[in-house]
C-alpha cells in the first residue's frame, strides 16, 4: 500500500516531548512505526541533564504525545540511538505503537535551494504548537542546511528543536530543525540522510531482485492495483483461474503479493504448489494436500500418506470430489485456494503430464475450493484438449506488461514505504526510461533497484551508484559476472555444469528455467548452488509436501538466460545434449507412470544415441542415477530382444529351409503330374485334329497346334505334319468369324459376299453372318438381326447388296446390307393360303437383283396332289385368263402351279414374274427347294456337293453335281448314266411336263444349243 503524502501525514507523525514536570520541551516526529526522531539536547533537557547531554545514551524514559492525532495519545519512550555534537540526534523507541500515527516520509535534504518549507514547533507560550514557513537554502560547511522564514509569520525559536521540516516541493521531510539565530529569521536543519541510524532502524530492502514478491512483501508490491482488483473478482467468481502472460510481467508476484493476502484476510485458507518436473501429476497434488489433510503427521508419515493419496487419484478419477470435500472440511470460512505457480515449467517438461495435472486440478476445483495457476501463453496450446478446451477458455486471464506510469509507481512506492530511504532527484524517471517497453523488463528493474539499495549512500539511492551498475541492462550482467569471477577455477567448471542443468532448450533459440531437485544433481553442484544464493543467481526452496531434506534449486529468473552472455553461450553449446537429456527424462516419466512397461523403454536409434551420450559426455554425474538406470534397463531389454530375435530368425531359417525342400518336392511332383496331363492332352488334341472333316481345315490345324504346344510328342508332331500337308494349298483361315457350327453357306455371284448360317452350341435359333472381303484376304463379319426361326433357306443377290432368308412362306426376311438395313430387315408377305405340311421352300434372286423367287415344293415321300387344274392362290392385280392346266392364272408377282398326275412326280415352283409358255425365257426344272432365274445358272443353296432333281419321267432321274464355287453345275447325269439336259418351258397349251433328254448321242454344245442355253467351252 502506498504511503499517503501531505499535511495529514505530517500531522500524524508530529510529536511533543515533555519534561518530568509536564512542561513541553521540544518537538519530534515518527520515522518508523515505533521510532521517534528528535534532538539529543531536547531529550537531555527533558531529563534534566546538563548541557547537550552525556556521551552515553540516558537510560531513563521520556514522555511524548501526538497533539494532532485524535485523543492526543501519550506514551513513554526510551533512548534507542544517541548522537551528540554536530549530529545532535536521538532516536526513541516507543513503548508500544500508537494507533492513528504514521511515520513521515524522508526525502533528499541536500538539493533544496528555493524549496518552500513548513514546520511546527512548541515555543514558550505556545504549548499547542506554532507553524512557521519560509524558503530553504543550500547546505553549509557544518552539514546543516540553512532556512529563511518568511514575513509576516513567526520565526523559528527555541521550542522548534526536533521539529520535522516538510518540503512542499518534494512532499516529504527534508530534515530536522536543530538551531536558529536569536532575533533573526535564519534557522538550520539537519538533512534527512543524517537522521537515520541503521543500527536502530534495521534497513530492509523493498526490492526483490530476480525473485517474485511473496505475501510477506505485500507492502512493497505496487503498480498492479487495477489488475489485483480484477483478478480478485475472477478468483471469487470462478473455480479455476489461469493467469497467463509473458515471462517477467509479474504473474507470480501479482497472485502472491496482491491477491492471496486479501483472500487470507477474507478467511480463506491458501496452499501453494509448484510442480517439479519428473514428479507424477497425482503425486504433485497429493504432496501439496497431504499436509492440509493431516497436519499433525510427521515427515515420514506425511510422505507415505501422500503416496497413498496419489495412488487413489490415479486409480479413480472420481476420488477428486471426495478429496475436495475433505480439504474444504479442513479449510477456513472463506474456502480453500490452491495456488499453482510456474505451471509452464511442468508442461514444457512433459506435455502429457501437464495435461493430466491440469485435468486433475479441474476435477478437484469446485464448491469452495478454487484453483489459481500461472503460466506463459505458449504453454496453453499443450493444455487444450477436447476435454479441457472449455475449461481453459473460461479460466484464462491475460496479464499485460506494466505501463510506464505503473512502472514508475512500482519503482518509487516501495522506497516511500521504507523509513529513511529515498531517491536522488530524477533517478526514478531515468530508471523508467532505461527500462524501455520490453515485456520482461520488470525483473531487470527490480534487480537494478536491489543493487542500488546495496550501494546506497547513507539512506539515498544515487545517480552515481546507478552509473556504476551500468543501468538497468548492465546491472544483471555485471552482478552475475562478479559472482562468477569470485569463484575459483574448479568452481567455475562446476558453475557451468550447474547453470546448464537449471535451463532447458525451448522453441527456436530460447531457453527456459528448469528447477532441479538436489537429489538429481551431483553433491558438488549442490554445494556450489548454496554458495551462489547470496549473489541472487540461484534460489533454494522446498517443494510443498516433499521431504524437508529435499530442496529445489532454480535460477533466480529466466532473464539470466537472455541477458547474461556467458550463460547463454554455455546453454547454446550444450543445446544438443540438454535436448536429448530432456527427451530421456520425459520418456522416463512416461515409463514410470505406465507401470514400467517394457515397451516404454528405449530401443533402436534412441537407445544407440543414449549409449553414445553416456560414453562421450565428459561429466557422467550430469546424468542423474535414475536416467542412467533407465538407459541400462533399456540396454538389457534390447539385448534380451536381440537374443529372442536371433532365436526366432534361426527357427525361421530352419522352417524356411524345410519349406523350400517341401516346396521343391511338391513342385517336382506337380511338374511330373502336369507333364503327364500335357502328354494326355496332346494325344487327345492330336486325335481330335485327325478326326476333323476335310471341310474344316482351320479347326483341325488349331487342334494340331494346341496338341504340339501342350506337349512335344511324336503323336502331336505327326498331327501337325499331317495338317501341314493337308493345308499346303490353303492360303489362309479366319477363325471365329461366326458362332457355332456351319449349317449352310450362300454367296453372291462374284463371291465377294458370303452368308453363313450357323448354330451355336446349345442354341435354339440359327444365326446368319455376312462375310465380306474374303477375296481380299481381309474378311469382315456382320451378324444379321431378326432371323426367322426354323429351317432356313438363304439367298444372296447377284450384286451382293441383298440377303433373303426364310423358314417357310409365312416368315421371309429381306436385308439390305446397308447399315440400317442390316439392323432392321423387311418382312415379306407372300399372300398365300395355308401351305400344306411336308413342303420344301427355296429362294433365288433374278440376275438384276430386283426380283426374288420363292419356290415351294413337296418334300420326298409326300403324297401327290390330286388337283389337275391350275388354281391361282391370289390375283396379281390384272384380269386373269381362263383357267387351264399348266398355265398361270394371272399376271401377279407370285403364282402357284399344281403339276398333273402323270408323271407322278410333281414339281411346284414360283418365279418372281410369271413367264407364259412359249416365251423366250427359260426355266430350269430342279429338285424342290431350288430356285431358277431366267438367263442365270442356278446357285448353290446348301452346303452339299450334290443334289438330286426329279424329272417328269418316272424312269429317268437326273443327278446334278455342283461345283465347289457354287456358281454353276459342272455336269448332270441321269440314273442310267446319260447326261441331264436343261429344257425350255413348255409352249402354250401343252403340258408343263419337261421333256427328257436323249442319251449321249448328241454333243454337249449341240445339246446346250438345242435347249436354248448358251454354249460354252468345256475347258
NORZILIN-V484158 format. One record per backbone hydrogen bond with DSSP energy under -0.5 kcal/mol. CO is the residue of the C=O (numbers start at 1). NH is the residue of the N-H. E is the energy in kcal/mol with one decimal. If there is no record, write none. Layout:
BEGIN
((CO NH E) (CO NH E))
END
This chain:
BEGIN
((6 9 -0.6) (6 10 -1.8) (7 11 -2.9) (8 12 -1.9) (9 13 -1.1) (10 14 -1.1) (12 102 -0.8) (13 30 -1.3) (15 28 -1.6) (16 65 -1.6) (17 25 -3.1) (17 26 -1.1) (18 63 -0.7) (19 22 -1.9) (23 19 -2.7) (26 17 -2.6) (28 15 -2.7) (29 37 -3.3) (30 104 -3.0) (32 35 -0.5) (33 98 -0.5) (34 94 -2.8) (35 31 -2.1) (35 32 -1.4) (36 92 -3.3) (37 29 -1.9) (38 90 -2.9) (39 43 -1.5) (40 44 -2.2) (41 45 -2.2) (42 46 -2.3) (43 47 -2.0) (44 48 -0.5) (44 49 -3.5) (45 48 -0.8) (46 20 -1.1) (50 53 -1.4) (62 77 -2.9) (63 18 -2.8) (64 75 -2.9) (65 16 -2.4) (65 67 -0.6) (66 69 -1.3) (69 72 -2.5) (73 66 -1.5) (75 64 -2.7) (76 95 -2.0) (77 62 -2.7) (78 93 -3.0) (81 91 -2.2) (83 89 -2.0) (84 87 -0.8) (89 83 -2.5) (90 38 -2.2) (90 92 -0.5) (91 80 -3.7) (91 81 -1.8) (92 36 -3.1) (92 94 -0.6) (93 78 -2.0) (97 99 -0.5) (98 101 -1.5) (105 173 -3.1) (110 112 -1.8) (112 115 -2.3) (115 136 -2.7) (116 168 -1.8) (116 169 -0.6) (117 134 -1.6) (118 166 -2.7) (119 132 -2.9) (121 130 -2.2) (123 126 -2.4) (126 129 -1.6) (130 121 -2.5) (132 119 -2.3) (133 150 -2.9) (134 117 -1.9) (135 148 -2.5) (136 114 -2.5) (138 146 -2.1) (140 143 -1.5) (143 191 -0.6) (144 140 -3.7) (145 189 -2.3) (146 137 -2.9) (147 187 -2.2) (148 135 -3.1) (155 157 -0.7) (157 160 -2.0) (159 122 -2.8) (160 163 -2.3) (161 27 -2.7) (163 177 -2.7) (164 166 -0.6) (165 167 -0.5) (165 174 -2.3) (165 175 -0.8) (166 118 -1.4) (166 168 -0.8) (167 171 -1.8) (167 172 -1.2) (172 167 -3.4) (172 174 -0.5) (173 107 -2.7) (174 192 -2.0) (175 165 -2.5) (176 190 -2.9) (177 162 -2.9) (179 188 -2.8) (181 184 -1.4) (185 149 -2.3) (186 181 -2.6) (187 147 -2.9) (188 178 -2.4) (188 179 -1.4) (189 145 -2.4) (189 191 -0.6) (190 176 -1.8) (191 194 -1.6) (192 195 -1.4) (192 196 -0.9) (196 198 -0.6) (197 200 -1.4) (197 201 -3.2) (200 202 -1.1) (208 211 -2.0) (214 217 -1.1) (215 218 -1.3) (217 220 -1.6) (218 221 -1.1) (220 222 -0.7) (224 228 -2.4) (225 229 -1.8) (226 230 -2.1) (227 231 -2.6) (228 232 -2.3) (229 233 -1.8) (230 234 -2.0) (231 235 -2.5) (232 236 -1.8) (233 237 -1.3) (234 238 -1.4) (239 371 -2.9) (241 243 -0.6) (241 373 -2.6) (242 244 -0.7) (242 397 -3.0) (243 375 -2.3) (244 399 -2.8) (246 249 -1.6) (248 442 -0.6) (250 254 -2.0) (251 255 -1.9) (252 256 -2.9) (253 257 -2.5) (253 258 -0.7) (254 258 -0.9) (254 259 -1.3) (255 259 -0.6) (255 260 -2.9) (259 263 -2.0) (260 264 -2.6) (261 265 -2.1) (262 266 -1.3) (263 268 -2.3) (264 267 -1.9) (267 334 -2.5) (269 337 -3.1) (271 339 -3.0) (273 341 -2.7) (275 277 -0.5) (276 279 -1.7) (280 284 -2.2) (281 285 -1.8) (282 286 -2.6) (283 287 -2.5) (284 288 -1.2) (285 289 -1.9) (286 290 -1.7) (287 291 -0.6) (289 293 -2.3) (290 294 -2.4) (294 297 -1.3) (298 302 -2.3) (299 303 -2.0) (300 304 -2.2) (301 305 -2.4) (302 306 -2.1) (303 307 -2.0) (304 308 -2.0) (305 309 -2.4) (306 310 -2.4) (307 311 -2.1) (308 312 -1.8) (309 313 -2.0) (310 314 -2.2) (311 315 -2.1) (312 316 -2.2) (316 319 -1.3) (317 320 -1.5) (318 321 -1.1) (318 322 -0.8) (319 323 -2.5) (320 324 -2.3) (321 325 -1.9) (322 326 -2.0) (323 327 -2.2) (324 328 -2.6) (325 329 -1.7) (326 330 -0.8) (327 330 -0.8) (327 331 -0.8) (332 335 -1.5) (335 269 -2.6) (335 332 -1.0) (336 370 -2.7) (337 271 -2.7) (337 339 -0.6) (338 340 -0.6) (338 372 -2.6) (339 273 -3.1) (339 341 -0.7) (340 374 -1.8) (342 345 -0.9) (342 346 -0.7) (343 347 -2.0) (344 348 -2.6) (345 349 -1.5) (346 350 -1.4) (350 354 -2.7) (351 355 -2.5) (352 356 -2.2) (353 357 -2.6) (354 358 -2.5) (355 359 -2.5) (356 360 -2.2) (357 361 -2.4) (358 362 -2.2) (359 363 -2.0) (360 364 -1.9) (361 365 -2.0) (366 369 -2.2) (368 336 -2.1) (368 370 -0.6) (369 366 -2.7) (370 338 -2.9) (371 241 -2.7) (372 340 -3.2) (373 243 -3.2) (374 343 -2.4) (375 245 -1.3) (376 379 -1.5) (377 380 -1.5) (377 381 -0.5) (379 383 -0.9) (380 383 -0.5) (380 384 -1.2) (383 385 -0.6) (385 389 -1.5) (388 392 -2.8) (389 393 -2.4) (390 394 -1.9) (391 395 -1.6) (392 396 -1.8) (395 242 -3.0) (397 244 -2.0) (398 400 -0.5) (403 407 -2.6) (404 408 -2.0) (405 409 -1.8) (406 410 -2.2) (407 411 -1.2) (408 412 -2.3) (409 413 -2.3) (412 416 -1.8) (413 417 -1.3) (415 418 -1.3) (417 419 -0.6) (418 421 -1.3) (422 461 -2.5) (424 427 -2.1) (426 430 -1.5) (427 431 -2.3) (428 432 -2.3) (429 433 -2.0) (430 434 -2.3) (431 435 -1.6) (432 436 -0.8) (433 436 -0.6) (435 438 -0.7) (438 441 -1.4) (440 444 -0.6) (441 445 -2.3) (442 446 -2.6) (443 447 -2.3) (444 448 -2.5) (445 449 -2.6) (446 209 -0.7) (446 450 -2.2) (447 451 -2.3) (448 452 -2.1) (449 453 -2.4) (450 454 -1.8) (451 455 -1.4) (453 456 -1.2) (456 458 -0.9) (457 459 -1.0) (457 460 -1.9) (459 422 -2.0) (460 457 -2.8) (460 462 -0.6) (461 424 -2.7) (462 466 -1.4) (463 467 -2.6) (464 468 -1.9) (465 469 -1.5) (466 470 -1.1) (466 471 -1.8) (470 474 -1.2) (471 475 -1.2) (472 476 -0.7) (473 477 -0.9) (474 478 -2.6) (475 479 -2.3) (476 480 -2.4) (477 481 -2.7) (478 482 -2.3) (479 483 -2.3) (480 484 -2.1) (481 485 -2.7) (482 486 -1.3) (484 487 -1.3) (488 492 -1.9) (489 493 -1.3) (490 494 -1.7) (491 495 -2.4) (492 496 -1.9) (493 497 -1.8) (494 498 -2.5) (495 499 -2.7) (496 500 -2.1) (497 501 -1.5) (498 502 -0.9) (500 503 -1.0) (502 514 -2.3) (504 512 -2.4) (507 510 -1.5) (510 506 -3.1) (512 504 -2.7) (516 553 -3.1) (517 520 -1.5) (518 521 -0.9) (522 525 -0.7) (522 526 -1.9) (523 527 -2.2) (524 528 -1.8) (525 529 -2.2) (526 530 -1.8) (527 531 -1.2) (528 532 -1.2) (529 533 -0.7) (530 533 -0.5) (532 535 -0.5) (532 537 -1.3) (532 538 -0.6) (533 536 -2.2) (537 556 -2.5) (539 554 -2.2) (541 552 -3.6) (543 546 -2.2) (547 550 -1.6) (549 551 -0.7) (550 543 -0.5) (551 518 -2.3) (552 541 -1.9) (553 516 -2.5) (554 539 -2.6) (557 560 -1.5) (558 561 -1.2) (558 562 -0.5) (559 562 -0.9) (559 563 -3.0) (560 564 -1.5) (563 565 -0.9) (564 568 -2.3) (565 569 -2.2) (566 570 -2.0) (567 571 -2.6) (568 572 -2.3) (569 573 -2.2) (570 574 -1.5) (572 575 -1.1) (574 578 -2.6) (575 579 -2.8) (576 580 -2.3) (577 581 -2.5) (578 582 -2.5) (579 583 -1.8) (580 584 -2.3) (581 585 -2.3) (582 586 -2.2) (583 587 -2.4) (584 588 -2.5) (585 589 -2.4) (586 590 -2.2) (587 591 -2.5) (588 592 -2.4) (589 593 -2.4) (590 594 -1.0) (591 596 -2.0) (592 595 -0.8) (594 597 -0.8) (597 600 -1.7) (598 601 -1.6) (603 606 -1.2) (603 607 -0.7) (604 608 -2.0) (605 609 -2.6) (606 610 -2.3) (607 611 -2.5) (608 612 -2.0) (609 613 -2.6) (610 614 -2.5) (611 615 -1.7) (612 616 -2.2) (613 617 -2.3) (618 620 -0.6) (619 622 -2.0) (620 623 -1.7) (622 624 -0.7) (624 628 -2.2) (625 629 -2.7) (626 630 -1.8) (627 631 -1.9) (628 632 -2.5) (629 633 -2.7) (630 634 -1.9) (631 635 -2.1) (632 636 -2.4) (633 637 -2.5) (634 638 -2.4) (635 639 -2.6) (636 640 -2.6) (637 641 -2.5) (638 642 -2.4) (639 643 -2.6) (640 644 -2.3) (641 645 -2.5) (642 646 -2.8) (643 647 -2.6) (644 648 -2.7) (645 649 -2.8) (646 650 -2.5) (647 651 -2.6) (648 652 -2.7) (649 653 -2.8) (650 654 -2.6) (651 655 -2.8) (652 656 -2.3) (653 657 -2.7) (654 658 -2.7) (655 659 -2.7) (656 660 -2.7) (657 661 -2.6) (658 662 -2.8) (659 663 -2.9) (660 664 -2.9) (661 665 -2.7) (662 666 -2.9) (663 667 -2.8) (664 668 -2.7) (665 669 -2.5) (666 670 -2.9) (667 671 -2.9) (668 672 -2.7) (669 673 -2.7) (670 674 -3.0) (671 675 -3.0) (672 676 -2.4) (673 677 -2.6) (674 678 -2.8) (675 679 -2.5) (676 680 -2.5) (677 681 -3.1) (678 682 -3.0) (679 683 -2.2) (680 684 -2.3) (681 685 -2.8) (682 686 -2.5) (683 687 -2.3) (684 688 -2.5) (685 689 -2.1) (686 690 -2.1) (687 691 -1.7) (688 692 -0.6) (689 692 -0.8) (693 696 -1.7) (696 700 -1.7) (697 701 -2.5) (698 702 -2.3) (699 703 -2.7) (700 704 -2.1) (701 705 -2.6) (702 706 -2.8) (703 707 -2.3) (704 708 -2.1) (705 709 -2.6) (706 710 -2.2) (707 711 -2.1) (711 713 -1.7) (713 717 -2.7) (714 718 -2.5) (715 719 -2.3) (716 720 -2.1) (717 721 -2.5) (718 722 -2.5) (719 723 -2.2) (720 724 -1.8) (721 725 -2.2) (722 726 -2.5) (723 727 -2.1) (725 728 -0.9) (727 730 -0.8) (729 731 -0.6) (734 737 -0.6) (741 759 -2.1) (744 757 -2.6) (746 755 -3.4) (748 751 -1.1) (752 773 -0.8) (753 748 -2.2) (754 771 -3.5) (755 746 -2.5) (755 757 -0.5) (756 758 -0.6) (756 769 -2.3) (757 743 -4.4) (757 744 -1.3) (758 767 -3.4) (759 741 -1.8) (760 763 -2.2) (767 758 -2.7) (767 769 -0.5) (768 784 -2.8) (769 756 -2.7) (769 771 -0.5) (770 772 -0.5) (770 782 -1.6) (771 754 -2.6) (772 780 -2.8) (773 778 -1.8) (774 777 -1.0) (780 772 -2.4) (782 770 -3.4) (790 792 -0.6) (793 806 -2.1) (795 804 -2.8) (797 800 -1.8) (798 750 -0.6) (801 817 -3.0) (802 797 -2.4) (803 815 -3.5) (804 795 -2.8) (805 813 -3.1) (806 793 -2.4) (808 811 -1.7) (809 830 -0.7) (811 807 -1.5) (811 808 -0.5) (812 828 -2.3) (813 805 -2.2) (814 826 -3.0) (815 803 -2.2) (815 817 -0.6) (818 822 -2.1) (819 823 -0.8) (820 824 -1.9) (822 785 -1.3) (826 814 -2.7) (826 828 -0.5) (828 812 -0.7) (828 830 -0.6) (838 859 -3.1) (840 857 -3.5) (842 855 -2.9) (844 853 -4.9) (846 798 -0.5) (846 849 -1.6) (851 846 -2.6) (853 844 -1.6) (853 855 -0.5) (855 842 -2.6) (855 857 -0.5) (857 840 -5.8) (859 862 -1.8) (869 871 -0.7) (870 872 -0.7) (884 870 -0.5) (884 887 -1.1) (892 914 -0.7) (897 899 -0.5) (904 906 -0.5) (907 909 -0.5) (909 897 -0.7) (914 916 -0.5) (916 919 -1.8) (921 985 -0.6) (924 926 -0.8) (927 930 -1.6) (933 936 -2.4) (945 962 -2.0) (947 960 -1.7) (949 958 -0.9) (953 956 -1.1) (955 957 -0.5) (957 975 -1.1) (958 949 -1.7) (958 960 -0.5) (959 973 -3.0) (960 947 -1.8) (961 970 -1.5) (961 971 -0.7) (963 966 -1.1) (966 940 -1.6) (968 963 -1.0) (971 961 -1.9) (972 980 -1.7) (973 959 -6.1) (974 977 -1.5) (978 974 -5.5) (986 918 -0.5) (987 990 -1.7) (999 1001 -1.7) (999 1002 -0.8) (1003 1007 -2.7) (1004 1008 -2.3) (1005 1009 -2.5) (1006 1010 -2.9) (1007 1011 -1.5) (1008 1013 -2.6) (1009 1012 -1.3))
END
